[in-house]
Amino acid sequence: MNFDLRLPIGLIFSLFGAILTGYGLMTRGSAIYNPSLGINVNLRWGAVVLLFGAWMLWMALRARKPRPPGTA
């Protein structure tokens, strides 16, 4: 069985990160960020989650590529 858990984790985190980043971009300058000292938390953490999901996808796809003989 050749199941790599990084692929679905990467897909889910990338999807959630894209949604959160999009929401943060659409609500830039809104009054909802006043309690957080004006910091757009949705945009920042959406970017972090999106980068983590992209990294997991990259690791999963890198592991699927066949390696040339003689390499570790």
Secondary structure as GFF3:
##gff-version 3
##sequence-region A 1 72
A	DSSP	alpha_helix	6	26	.	.	.	ID=ss1
A	DSSP	three_ten_helix	31	33	.	.	.	ID=ss2
A	DSSP	alpha_helix	41	64	.	.	.	ID=ss3
###
